[in-house]
Amino acid sequence: MPAEIRRTILNIQTTQIEGGKGVPVPTKLIAAMVIIKNPWFGRGWVEDLSPEVRDIGPEIGKLLTDMILDVTGDKLEGYGKSSVVGMGGEIEHAQALTHSLWFGNQYRDAVKAKSYLAFANTRGGAGTSLMIPLMDKDDGGRRSHYQTIHLSVQDAPAEDEIIVALGASIGGHPLHRIGDRYQDLKEMGRDVDNPAGV
């Protein structure tokens, strides 16, 4: 069963000035979103969500990945994912699509990433904030690439819809100056490979 797509949205933000200071190399944040009909809406409790995940996940994963790569090409550095399910659905419906390898690996494999995809999922009505957390695609501890894309769609999600999104960055946070996680660990006497000491 293919996804029932109402709309796709591509948002590109380019930062030229941050904190009153010019950014020498402007950074870009890119969000690709698809608004789909929730395949589980109106069906009551569905015990096994996997058939729809396997049908829809790869389809929308590839669609959103292609939208991102059309903008970034091979310059993509940061990446993440997010979803918002309408009030007629369950948070599990949003998570089912975004937390599946059927979906995420479309993106991860295309950009040859080494780190996991940062994520956020929520439930709400039209205009609910969509937050896409980003991290470096190859180094989950690279603090300069911890960023968040914050958006909303005024007429989505409807109660029977899900917004699914991928995010990307070209460049890290503008004028990054909060230090390096690995230097912090070294100064604290912690093992880089086992920072929690467990």
Secondary structure, 3 states (H helix, E strand, C coil): CCCCEEEEEEEEEEEEEECCEEEEEEEEEEEEEEEEECCCCCCCCCCCCHHHHHHHHHHHHHHHHHHHHHHHHHHCCEEEEEEEECCCCCHHHHHHHHCCHHHHHHHHHHCCCCCCCEEEEEECCCCCCEEEEEEECCCCCCHHHCEEEEECECCECCCCEEEEEEEEEECCCCCCCCCCHHHHHHHCCCECCECCCC
